[in-house]
Amino acid sequence: MKGDKSFDVVAKGLFFLAVTIIVLFIILFTISGGFMKQNYLNPWSKEYSKRYSDPRICLAARGILAASGHNMQPWTLKYDPTDSMSFYLYANRERITKEVDPEYRQMMISQGTFLEYVLVAGEKEGWNVQIKLFPNGEYDEGNLVHSMDTLPVAKITLKSAQPEDTPLYNAMYMPDTNRMPYWDHELSPYEISSLESVSETSDISIKVYKELSDRSYISTCVMKGATTEAGVPRVMEETNTIFRPNEHQKNQYRYGFSVEGQGTYGLMKPVLQGMLTIFPSLNSGKAASQNFIKSTQTSVDSTPAYVMIVTERNDRMTQVRSGMIYSQLVLTGHTMGLAMQPLSQVLEEYPEMNPIYTEFKQTYAPEGGTIQMLFRAGFPKGRMPFSMRQDVMGFFVTQ
């Protein structure tokens, strides 16, 4: 009899514990905006662009799926008033991350990623996409922000063509960045060759590093870069400013960072989002720095290969072209089951990073070249959730 009573007490305790957990989950789920429709994911649907009859908008709707620095989506689009089959791409200066990108190099690379996705979509949809970079002249570096407002990065003109099947098209509808651990599988000679041959010009080269000595050295530099960045308050604050802790903010802004972008999904996503909404300090200050270092360490610990895009020059046109090549690499990798993740901290050009950046550049671009991109590549252990995207019409502005 006494044993039955003890059992009843334990059973009641477990019942109330279960109820408490369920209630807490519902509260956090509600606070995180878990019942909201995820409008920021609409552009990932292949049906999304079909609501528009203007082919410029349709192709732009594919372009915005491209990767961009800090997921800032720094693109402004303007219709050509004299040609219904042309439009212009401008760099959106309101999306500059000036602390980590004071030279605006990542900003210009992000212009190229958009353009390449438009090219791939055009091939599939029956459009010959003609791109002219800096059609009205290159930027005045002494008045750069004004140049971004007044000079387009590219003029995009569409000519009717025969649709062509391309495996890269379906690859656009996969998450561009995967921060998951990668399997410890070496890239095959075919896979390495497929990546390194993406660039067909002599002034932009692609190199895959899979040997242990290179991976160890690059990983060390990446961690030095991450530790340095984590120790610069203004840089971490800039990152925190564009972090969207819940569904409300993700639907409101639709660009920047979120918890799923860091690999949190499933039931833990609303729990973490709810906690961050109630206690913002969990993702700021020292806590944010420690989380960033830990996340980077997890990435480098499961990296079978690093890839670099190295250019002879570092002018704005070369930076844009590097972005186009990066998109080609991402899409080509997807067709082979590979995932990629930029690890750009060591390439950032603010004063605190300069010693590490200089050493790294002298090692892998010793003849005056520029390392435009550094990223890890491998076969992921899991698929990343989709990241936020703005509505395509939000990128178009009138003259």
TORTILO-44928 format. One record per residue (C-alpha): residue number from 1; residue in one letter; x, y, z. Coordinates in steps of 0.001 Angstrom, whole numbers. Each point is the difference from the previous one (the first is absolute). Layout:
<nodes>
 resi resn       u       v       w
  NUM    A       X       Y       Z
...
</nodes>
This chain:
<nodes>
 resi resn       u       v       w
    1    M       0       0       0
    2    K    2830    2297     934
    3    G    1699    -796   -3291
    4    D   -3142     911   -1913
    5    K    -102    3402    1669
    6    S    3642     638    -844
    7    F    -713    -950   -3598
    8    D   -2952    2388    -103
    9    V    2167    2855    1329
   10    V    2664    -625   -2638
   11    A   -2617    -312   -2743
   12    K   -1655    3249    1030
   13    G    3377    1732     133
   14    L     877   -1181   -3485
   15    F   -3426    1029   -1248
   16    F     314    3521    1377
   17    L    3573     226   -1356
   18    A   -1234   -1013   -3456
   19    V   -2837    2508     176
   20    T    2403    2731    1090
   21    I    2359    -761   -2876
   22    I   -2866      30   -2501
   23    V   -1343    3297    1355
   24    L    3469    1580     -90
   25    F     475   -1212   -3565
   26    I   -3345    1477   -1074
   27    I     906    3307    1657
   28    L    3411     135   -1685
   29    F   -1522   -1136   -3305
   30    T   -2538    2843     189
   31    I    2576    2614    1015
   32    S    2278   -1093   -2834
   33    G   -2832     590   -2506
   34    G    -358   -3691    -727
   35    F   -3612     404   -1126
   36    M     905    2647   -2577
   37    K     182    -709   -3706
   38    Q    3637      13   -1161
   39    N    -325    2540   -2803
   40    Y    3771     379    -127
   41    L     211   -3479   -1536
   42    N   -2411     691   -2887
   43    P    2725     771   -2577
   44    W    1393   -3531     369
   45    S   -3076   -1466   -1689
   46    K     365    -744   -3707
   47    E   -3546    1322    -408
   48    Y     945    3374    1487
   49    S    1117    1692   -3221
   50    K   -2997   -1231   -2009
   51    R   -2199    2731    1449
   52    Y    1899    2558   -2108
   53    S    -285     468   -3755
   54    D    3061    2254    -376
   55    P    2988   -2287    -726
   56    R    2329    2468    1725
   57    I   -1846    -528    3257
   58    C    -153   -3758    -548
   59    L    3760    -282    -418
   60    A     693    2407    2842
   61    A   -2136   -2256    2214
   62    R    2594   -2715    -653
   63    G    2916    2384     429
   64    I    -968     892    3564
   65    L     490   -3637    1040
   66    A    3753     494    -390
   67    A    2383     198    2922
   68    S     979    3435    1294
   69    G    2340    1247    2700
   70    H   -1733    -307    3400
   71    N   -3177    -780   -1996
   72    M    -440    3741    -478
   73    Q   -1398    -404   -3544
   74    P    1557    3369    -991
   75    W   -1717     351   -3359
   76    T   -1989    2853   -1492
   77    L   -1693    -532   -3371
   78    K   -1234    2643   -2408
   79    Y   -1955    -434   -3215
   80    D    1497    1393   -3190
   81    P   -2552    2704    -965
   82    T     886    -325   -3689
   83    D     113   -3805    -324
   84    S   -2605   -2347    1455
   85    M    2474   -2889    -166
   86    S    2791    1639    1986
   87    F     596     882    3633
   88    Y    2870    1209    2157
   89    L    1665   -1364    3117
   90    Y    1285    2493    2589
   91    A    1820    -654    3269
   92    N   -2284     950    2878
   93    R    2103    2151    2302
   94    E   -2583    -331    2773
   95    R    1102   -3635     300
   96    I    3701     683     532
   97    T    1599   -1816    2933
   98    K    2709    2607     367
   99    E    1700   -1470    3078
  100    V     847   -3374   -1548
  101    D     126    1249   -3584
  102    P    1549    3495     106
  103    E    1380    -355   -3538
  104    Y   -3421   -1140   -1366
  105    R    1598   -3045   -1592
  106    Q   -2567   -2462    1362
  107    M   -2737    2392   -1115
  108    M    1238    -190   -3594
  109    I     443   -3777     100
  110    S   -3664    -199    1029
  111    Q    -963    1873   -3176
  112    G    1602   -2757   -2033
  113    T   -1776   -2831    1808
  114    F   -3352    1535    -977
  115    L    1005     430   -3644
  116    E    1063   -3630    -390
  117    Y   -3316   -1302    1330
  118    V   -1797    2211   -2522
  119    L    2157   -1486   -2774
  120    V    -772   -3568    1048
  121    A   -3729     713     294
  122    G     -22    1659   -3412
  123    E    1559   -3027   -1662
  124    K   -2700   -2251    1434
  125    E   -2882    2382    -691
  126    G     909     792   -3612
  127    W    1837    3303     319
  128    N    3409     959   -1252
  129    V    1132    2195    2899
  130    Q    2514    2625   -1048
  131    I    1878    1686    2839
  132    K    2102    3113    -386
  133    L    1954     910    3105
  134    F     219    3672     975
  135    P   -1720    1192   -3194
  136    N      98    3663    1059
  137    G    3562     -76    1269
  138    E    1823   -1317    3040
  139    Y    -282    1387    3500
  140    D    1825    3087    1206
  141    E    1898   -1545    2921
  142    G     345    3426    1591
  143    N   -3785     361     122
  144    L    -990   -3633     146
  145    V   -3357     123    1745
  146    H   -1277    2652   -2413
  147    S    1225   -2146   -2887
  148    M   -2035   -2939    1282
  149    D   -3107    2171    -103
  150    T     566    1355   -3487
  151    L    1928   -2642   -1951
  152    P   -1420   -3471    -670
  153    V    2113   -3078     593
  154    A   -1538   -1644   -3045
  155    K   -2489     383   -2805
  156    I   -1965   -3201    -583
  157    T   -1664    -473   -3391
  158    L   -2202   -2938    -948
  159    K    -232   -1491   -3478
  160    S   -2392   -2806    -847
  161    A    1743   -3369    -399
  162    Q    -660   -3721      24
  163    P    -377   -1368    3559
  164    E    2805   -2333     995
  165    D     127   -2543    2787
  166    T    2716     714    2532
  167    P     629   -1909    3234
  168    L     988    3295    1613
  169    Y   -3602    1241    -123
  170    N   -1383   -2426    2574
  171    A    3107     579    2110
  172    M   -1085    3636     461
  173    Y   -2859   -1235    2160
  174    M    2338   -1488    2579
  175    P    1363    1984    2979
  176    D    3153    1755   -1204
  177    T    1917    -377    3283
  178    N     240   -3076    2199
  179    R    1544     377    3472
  180    M    -663   -3617     950
  181    P    2896   -2375     732
  182    Y    1319   -1638   -3159
  183    W     880   -3679    -391
  184    D    3688    -830      24
  185    H     -45   -1038   -3656
  186    E    2738    1215   -2317
  187    L   -1112    1789   -3122
  188    S     679   -2163   -3038
  189    P    2251    1129   -2855
  190    Y   -3152     485   -2100
  191    E   -1617    2201    2622
  192    I    3146    2063     456
  193    S     437     391   -3749
  194    S   -3649     998    -405
  195    L     430    2791    2546
  196    E    3401    1245   -1114
  197    S   -1080     157   -3644
  198    V   -2989    2293     685
  199    S    2121    3072    -718
  200    E     901     146   -3674
  201    T    2124    3157     221
  202    S    3680     215     886
  203    D    -363    2965    2359
  204    I   -2349   -1814    2399
  205    S    1083   -3364    1375
  206    I   -1675   -2584    2213
  207    K    2019   -2287    2229
  208    V   -1199   -2897    2153
  209    Y    2116    -814    3070
  210    K    -551   -3486    1416
  211    E    3417    -968    1348
  212    L     231    -207    3784
  213    S    2804    2562     214
  214    D   -2008    2612   -1882
  215    R   -3225    -769    1842
  216    S    1734     255    3367
  217    Y    1618    3324    -847
  218    I   -3149    1492   -1521
  219    S   -2087   -1203    2952
  220    T    2431    1667    2400
  221    C    -226    3272   -1928
  222    V   -3791    -220    -149
  223    M    -174    -446    3771
  224    K    2413    2894     546
  225    G   -2252    2117   -2182
  226    A   -3149   -1076    1854
  227    T    1603     631    3395
  228    T    1178    3425   -1126
  229    E   -3411     943   -1345
  230    A   -1705   -1232    3160
  231    G    2220    2361    1966
  232    V    -947    3152   -1946
  233    P   -3188    1385    1604
  234    R   -1033    2252   -2894
  235    V     173   -2933   -2428
  236    M   -2009   -2305    2244
  237    E   -2547    2741     595
  238    E    -428     445   -3750
  239    T    -710   -3710    -298
  240    N   -2407      65    2935
  241    T   -1902    2895   -1586
  242    I    -970   -2147   -2998
  243    F    -886   -3078    2057
  244    R   -3722    -849    -117
  245    P    -903   -1937    3166
  246    N   -3604    -934    -847
  247    E   -2550    -467   -2772
  248    H   -1375    3522     468
  249    Q    3351    1601    -853
  250    K     777   -2483   -2758
  251    N   -3258     911   -1733
  252    Q     629    3694     592
  253    Y    3573     220   -1303
  254    R     531   -3188   -2032
  255    Y    3789     435    -146
  256    G    2877    -524    2420
  257    F     627   -2897    2396
  258    S   -2310   -2357    1888
  259    V     311   -3047    2240
  260    E    -621   -2519   -2779
  261    G    2848    1584   -1946
  262    Q    2249   -1124    2827
  263    G   -1297   -3578    -200
  264    T   -2870      68    2526
  265    Y   -3224   -1520   -1302
  266    G   -2779   -2385     944
  267    L   -1509     323    3482
  268    M    3071    1864    1255
  269    K    -636    2872   -2412
  270    P   -3110    1476    1710
  271    V    1500    -734    3414
  272    L    3176    1933    -772
  273    Q   -1879    2771   -1786
  274    G   -2321     403    2964
  275    M    2922      96    2415
  276    L    1864    2583   -2099
  277    T   -3134    2140    -231
  278    I    -409     -10    3784
  279    F    3730     213     757
  280    P    1803    1848   -2847
  281    S    3222     -65    2011
  282    L     328   -3701    -866
  283    N    1178    1101   -3453
  284    S    1931    3159     803
  285    G    3258    1008    1605
  286    K    2212   -2778    1311
  287    A   -2637   -2665    -631
  288    A    -211     888   -3706
  289    S    3797     -27    -309
  290    Q     277   -3412    1613
  291    N   -2789   -1419   -2169
  292    F    1707    1330   -3120
  293    I    3367   -1533     893
  294    K   -1626   -3320     901
  295    S   -1963     -78   -3250
  296    T    3110     717   -2065
  297    Q    1952   -2699    1833
  298    T   -2747   -2509    -774
  299    S     253     925   -3674
  300    V    3777    -310    -342
  301    D      29   -3264    1951
  302    S   -2040   -1677   -2741
  303    T    1491    1449   -3169
  304    P    1394   -2446   -2588
  305    A    1017    2802   -2383
  306    Y     374    3747    -276
  307    V    -478    1933   -3230
  308    M    1329    3437    -959
  309    I    -760    2437   -2794
  310    V    3157    1995    -725
  311    T     199    2889   -2454
  312    E    2904    1851   -1571
  313    R   -1766    3364     378
  314    N   -2315    1398    2623
  315    D   -2042    2565   -1924
  316    R   -3773     178     321
  317    M    -661   -1885   -3214
  318    T    2240   -2873    1133
  319    Q   -1810    -131    3330
  320    V   -3362    -270   -1764
  321    R    1339   -2714   -2298
  322    S    1297   -1877    3052
  323    G   -3532       4    1391
  324    M   -1316   -1459   -3239
  325    I    2594   -2751     204
  326    Y    -877    -689    3620
  327    S   -3635    -556    -975
  328    Q    1150   -2381   -2728
  329    L    2041   -1890    2585
  330    V   -2926    -239    2415
  331    L   -2356   -1279   -2696
  332    T    2571   -2372   -1492
  333    G     700   -1352    3468
  334    H   -3704    -585     619
  335    T    -246   -2140   -3137
  336    M    2679   -2285    1489
  337    G   -1500     -91    3484
  338    L    2533    2447    1415
  339    A    -773    2823    2405
  340    M    1974    3174     658
  341    Q     424    2596    2734
  342    P    1993    3249    -291
  343    L    2495     597    2807
  344    S     811    3572    -856
  345    Q    1167    1439    3321
  346    V    3684    -477    -807
  347    L    -505    1970   -3253
  348    E   -1661    3018    1597
  349    E    1872    3243    -269
  350    Y    -445    1954    3214
  351    P    3044     951    2141
  352    E    -258   -2701    2675
  353    M     -73   -2733   -2655
  354    N    2873    1388   -2060
  355    P    2882   -2111    1469
  356    I   -1852   -3278    -568
  357    Y   -1287    1110   -3405
  358    T    3492    1031   -1138
  359    E    1563   -3299    1044
  360    F   -2734   -2028   -1633
  361    K     187    1990   -3222
  362    Q    3786    -323    -188
  363    T    -351   -3766     369
  364    Y   -2684    -609   -2630
  365    A     263    3038   -2282
  366    P    3702     932     290
  367    E     313    1801   -3328
  368    G   -2300    2898     724
  369    G   -3254   -1782    -695
  370    T   -3151     211    2097
  371    I   -1855   -2844    1673
  372    Q   -3584     977    -730
  373    M   -1682   -3010    1612
  374    L     950   -2731    2467
  375    F   -2525   -2728     751
  376    R    -256   -3567    1190
  377    A   -1410   -2718   -2227
  378    G   -1143   -3527     702
  379    F   -2880   -2419     274
  380    P   -2352    1258    2730
  381    K   -1445   -2198    2727
  382    G   -3273    1897    -219
  383    R   -1840    2503   -2134
  384    M    -272    3586    1164
  385    P   -3365    1765     283
  386    F    -683    2760   -2508
  387    S    1118    3496     952
  388    M   -2086    3177    -154
  389    R    -687    1729   -3295
  390    Q   -1820    3258    -682
  391    D   -2823     318   -2484
  392    V    1398     577   -3474
  393    M   -2045    3149    -531
  394    G    1732    1573    2962
  395    F    3206     122   -2032
  396    F   -1506    1923   -2924
  397    V    -118    3772     303
  398    T   -1253    2636   -2411
  399    Q    2386    2472   -1572
</nodes>
